[in-house]
Amino acid sequence: MNILMTFSSGLLGGSGGAEKVCITQANYFHRAGHEVTILTNDFINRHASVFFPLDEGIKLINIADECITDRVTQFSEWNNRIEGINPDVIVTSGLDDVDLITRLQTPRAKIINVCNGRPDYDYANIHTFHRSPEWVQRLKTLWYRVHGTNVFFESYKQFLPQDIKAEVRVIPNVVPTLRLSNKTKKRVLFLGSFGEGKNQLQLIKNFVRANRPDWELVLRGNWSSYTDKCLKYLTENNITNVKLLDPAKDIESEFLNASIFASTSLFEGFPLAVTESMSAGLPQISYASCSGSNELIKNTANGFLARNDDEFVFALKYLMDNKLERVRMGNNARESVQKYSEESVMTSWLDFINEVVNETNS
């Protein structure tokens, strides 16, 4: 099968979950014997390479290499490239991709959208997404242009627009099997790009309130203007046991050198940092209101789901002071994500793609 994958922007140099999912899928499809092309349009990072390892034999085409910045010309170029590739199926990485490839004309190939969050985060005016009513309506209509989409959990189906015609399949993300942390190092870890949605400043404040000066908090992720707020808080309060670092290439080592994974994210889809830290046997702390995390974490079994900041601080103290509980919850966390193996998840993806292509062609 000739599979075209699209990632409208941010793939080059991007170290987030959506970028990792795209590369993981591309590598698996290629190793399964399919022809795979990735099409992107990243002008700002056009000189960068992909952050995650990409198999040789996968074509990566960046339209922005030709310095096309005019939007109408970009739409036309997307269509021209798709016609030249002549794929059997197009696997998009979000509604922005769907907009790009259908704005001027609808491709002949079937479109399957990879939903990298809870579906309404892709079109609604919610949380940190500030969208005009007109843009919300336009994004909603894009759902009706796809032939198939995944959701991470059964409960996420209710957040799709009503009456969409697309085939919907529950398919989570791949969680690799990692080495097990011994949970002896006094380190709390969080991985994720710095921003309002990840809410790292609140994590810092909660950690400071826990008042365990022999422990450290390590935050790794792509920096932004939000990072300056965190740095200012650390400086003004003379906090020395919190480290803000760039993304890590070897995240397994980060997990092995930590004992707790804590997240103050306001929302998630299927958080890779959470699930991969669970694979390494780290107990979890998150908010009960955080989507995605509240599907994966079972309160007091493999971690804590805090209803407020006070409960979050309590959970930090409890796990910092109780190694046996860190081990118990961490082992439960590891066991709970074993069902998300690459073979299981990617076999579901290939089956789904084949069903959508064959059904709509019949």
C-alpha positions in Angstrom: 0.0 0.0 0.0 1.2 3.5 -0.8 0.6 5.5 2.4 1.0 9.3 2.6 1.3 10.8 6.1 0.9 14.5 6.6 2.1 16.8 9.4 1.4 20.4 8.5 4.1 22.0 10.7 6.2 21.3 13.7 7.5 17.9 12.7 11.0 19.1 12.0 12.8 19.5 15.3 9.6 18.8 17.3 9.9 16.5 20.3 6.3 16.3 21.4 3.9 13.5 21.5 2.2 14.1 18.1 5.6 14.2 16.4 6.6 10.9 18.1 3.3 9.2 17.1 3.8 10.2 13.4 7.3 8.9 13.3 6.4 5.7 15.2 3.6 5.0 12.7 5.7 5.8 9.7 8.5 3.4 10.8 6.0 0.6 11.5 4.2 1.0 8.2 7.5 1.0 6.3 8.8 -2.1 8.2 5.5 -3.9 7.3 6.3 -3.5 3.6 4.3 -0.4 2.7 5.6 2.6 0.8 5.6 5.6 3.1 5.9 9.3 2.4 5.6 12.1 5.0 4.6 15.5 3.7 5.1 18.6 5.8 5.2 22.4 5.4 7.6 23.8 8.0 9.1 27.0 6.9 10.5 28.2 10.3 12.3 24.9 11.0 13.1 24.0 7.4 16.8 23.5 8.1 16.1 21.2 11.1 15.8 17.4 11.0 13.3 15.2 12.7 13.9 14.7 16.4 13.0 11.0 16.5 14.8 8.3 14.4 13.2 7.9 11.0 13.9 4.7 9.0 15.8 5.0 5.7 13.5 4.4 2.8 10.8 6.7 4.2 10.4 9.9 2.0 10.2 13.1 3.9 9.1 16.1 1.8 9.0 19.6 3.2 7.1 21.9 0.8 8.6 24.9 2.6 12.1 24.0 1.2 10.9 25.9 -1.8 10.1 28.9 0.4 6.4 28.9 -0.5 4.8 31.3 2.0 1.6 32.4 0.1 -1.3 30.4 1.6 -3.1 29.9 -1.8 0.1 28.7 -3.4 0.6 26.3 -0.4 -2.9 24.8 -0.8 -2.2 24.3 -4.5 1.3 22.8 -3.8 -0.2 20.3 -1.3 -2.7 19.1 -3.9 0.0 18.9 -6.6 2.3 16.8 -4.3 -0.5 14.5 -3.4 -1.4 13.9 -7.0 2.3 13.2 -7.8 2.5 10.7 -4.9 -0.9 9.1 -5.8 -1.4 7.5 -2.4 -3.9 4.8 -1.6 -4.6 6.5 1.7 -3.7 9.8 3.5 -3.1 9.6 7.2 -3.3 13.1 8.6 -2.0 14.4 12.0 -4.9 16.7 12.8 -7.6 18.9 11.4 -5.1 21.5 10.2 -3.8 18.9 7.7 -7.3 18.1 6.6 -7.9 21.8 5.9 -4.7 22.1 3.9 -5.3 19.1 1.6 -9.0 19.7 1.0 -9.2 23.5 0.8 -9.0 23.7 -3.0 -10.0 20.2 -3.9 -10.7 16.8 -2.3 -8.0 14.2 -3.0 -9.0 10.9 -4.6 -7.4 9.0 -1.7 -9.3 8.2 1.5 -8.4 10.4 4.5 -7.9 8.9 8.0 -7.2 11.4 10.7 -5.0 10.6 13.7 -6.7 12.3 16.6 -3.9 13.3 18.9 -6.0 14.5 21.8 -9.6 14.4 23.0 -11.6 15.2 19.8 -13.1 18.5 21.0 -9.6 19.9 21.7 -9.2 19.9 17.9 -12.2 22.2 17.2 -13.7 23.7 20.4 -12.9 26.9 22.3 -11.8 25.2 25.4 -8.9 25.4 27.9 -6.0 27.3 26.3 -7.5 27.1 22.8 -8.7 30.6 22.0 -10.8 30.2 18.8 -13.4 32.5 17.3 -16.9 31.1 16.7 -16.3 31.2 13.0 -13.1 29.1 13.3 -14.8 26.6 15.6 -17.5 26.1 13.0 -15.0 25.7 10.2 -13.0 23.1 12.2 -16.2 21.2 12.9 -16.9 20.9 9.2 -13.5 19.4 8.6 -14.5 16.3 10.5 -17.0 15.6 7.7 -14.2 15.4 5.1 -12.5 12.4 6.7 -13.3 8.8 6.1 -11.9 7.5 9.4 -10.5 8.6 12.7 -9.3 7.1 15.9 -10.0 8.1 19.5 -7.8 7.0 22.4 -10.6 5.9 24.7 -14.2 4.8 24.4 -15.3 7.8 26.5 -13.7 10.2 23.9 -16.4 9.3 21.3 -18.9 11.6 22.9 -16.6 14.5 22.1 -16.8 14.1 18.3 -19.2 16.3 16.4 -22.6 14.7 16.0 -23.5 12.8 12.9 -20.1 12.6 11.4 -19.9 9.9 8.7 -16.3 8.8 9.4 -15.6 5.3 10.7 -14.4 5.6 14.4 -12.1 3.2 16.0 -10.6 3.2 19.6 -6.9 2.9 19.1 -4.5 4.2 21.8 -0.8 5.1 21.3 2.1 2.7 21.4 3.8 2.4 24.8 7.3 0.8 24.6 8.6 -1.6 27.2 11.3 0.2 29.2 13.7 -0.8 31.9 12.4 -0.6 35.4 13.4 2.3 37.7 14.5 1.2 41.2 12.9 4.4 42.5 15.7 5.2 45.0 16.8 8.5 43.6 15.1 11.4 45.2 13.9 13.0 42.0 10.4 14.0 40.8 10.2 14.2 37.0 8.0 15.8 34.4 8.5 15.9 30.6 6.5 18.2 28.3 6.9 21.4 26.4 6.7 24.5 28.7 3.3 26.2 28.4 0.0 27.1 30.0 -1.6 23.8 29.1 1.2 21.8 30.8 1.0 24.2 33.8 4.6 23.6 35.1 4.6 26.6 37.3 1.9 25.0 39.5 3.9 21.9 39.7 6.9 23.9 40.9 4.7 25.6 43.5 3.3 22.2 44.7 6.7 20.7 44.9 8.0 23.7 47.0 5.0 23.3 49.3 5.8 19.6 49.9 9.0 20.9 51.6 11.4 18.0 51.0 14.7 19.8 50.4 16.6 16.6 49.9 14.5 15.9 46.8 14.7 17.6 43.4 12.2 18.4 40.7 13.3 18.1 37.1 11.3 19.5 34.2 12.3 18.9 30.6 10.7 20.2 27.5 10.8 22.7 24.7 11.2 26.2 26.1 8.9 29.1 25.4 8.0 32.5 26.9 6.1 30.5 29.6 9.5 29.2 30.8 10.5 32.7 31.8 7.6 32.8 34.3 9.0 29.6 35.9 12.5 30.9 36.0 11.3 34.2 37.5 9.5 32.3 40.3 12.6 30.2 41.0 14.8 33.2 41.2 12.5 35.4 43.3 12.0 32.5 45.8 15.7 31.4 45.8 14.7 27.8 44.9 17.7 25.7 44.0 16.3 22.1 43.9 14.3 22.6 40.7 15.9 22.2 37.3 14.5 23.3 34.0 16.1 21.5 31.0 15.8 21.0 27.3 14.1 17.9 25.9 16.0 14.7 26.4 17.0 12.4 23.6 17.3 9.4 25.9 14.1 9.6 27.9 14.5 6.1 29.3 17.5 7.3 31.3 15.4 10.2 32.6 12.8 7.7 33.9 15.5 5.4 35.4 16.9 8.3 37.3 13.6 9.4 38.8 11.2 7.9 41.4 8.0 9.8 40.8 6.3 11.2 37.7 4.1 14.2 38.5 2.0 16.2 36.1 -0.1 19.3 36.6 -1.3 19.4 33.0 -4.8 20.9 32.6 -5.6 18.4 29.8 -4.1 15.6 27.9 -5.0 13.2 25.1 -3.1 10.0 25.5 0.0 11.4 27.3 3.1 9.6 26.1 5.3 10.9 28.9 2.8 9.6 31.4 2.5 6.2 29.8 6.2 5.7 29.1 7.1 6.7 32.7 4.5 4.1 33.8 6.3 1.5 31.6 9.5 2.4 33.6 7.6 1.7 36.8 7.1 5.2 38.1 4.1 6.0 40.3 2.0 8.9 39.0 0.5 12.1 40.4 -2.0 14.1 38.3 -5.2 16.0 38.6 -8.5 14.1 38.5 -9.8 16.7 36.1 -7.0 16.1 33.6 -8.4 14.2 30.6 -6.2 11.3 29.4 -4.4 11.0 32.7 -7.6 10.3 34.5 -8.2 7.4 32.1 -4.8 5.9 32.8 -4.2 6.5 36.5 -6.2 4.5 39.0 -6.3 6.4 42.3 -4.1 4.8 45.0 -3.4 1.8 42.7 -0.8 3.1 40.3 -0.7 6.7 41.5 -2.8 9.5 42.7 -5.5 11.6 41.1 -5.6 14.8 43.1 -8.9 16.9 43.2 -7.0 20.1 44.2 -3.6 21.4 45.0 -3.7 20.3 48.6 -4.3 16.7 47.6 -1.5 17.0 45.0 0.9 18.2 47.7 -0.2 15.4 50.0 0.5 12.8 47.2 4.0 14.2 46.7 4.8 14.0 50.4 3.3 10.5 50.7 5.3 9.1 47.8 8.5 10.9 48.8 8.3 9.4 52.3 7.3 5.9 51.4 9.5 3.9 49.1 7.4 0.7 49.5 4.4 2.6 48.2 6.5 4.0 45.3 7.5 0.4 44.4 3.9 -0.9 44.8 2.3 1.8 42.7 5.1 1.8 40.2 4.8 -1.9 39.6 1.1 -1.5 39.1 1.7 1.3 36.7 4.1 -0.8 34.6 1.6 -3.6 34.5 -1.3 -1.4 33.4 0.4 -0.2 30.2 1.6 -3.5 28.9 -1.5 -3.9 26.8 -0.3 -0.9 24.6 2.5 -2.8 22.9 3.6 -1.7 19.4 2.5 -4.9 17.8 -1.0 -4.7 19.3 -1.6 -1.0 18.6 0.0 -0.9 15.1 -1.8 -4.1 14.0 -5.0 -2.3 14.9 -4.0 0.7 12.8 -3.2 -1.4 9.8 -6.5 -3.3 10.1 -8.4 0.0 10.4 -6.7 1.5 7.4 -7.4 -1.6 5.3 -11.1 -1.6 6.4 -11.6 2.1 5.6 -9.9 1.9 2.2 -11.7 -1.3 1.2 -15.1 -0.2 2.5 -15.1 3.1 0.7 -13.8 1.6 -2.5 -16.5 -1.1 -2.6 
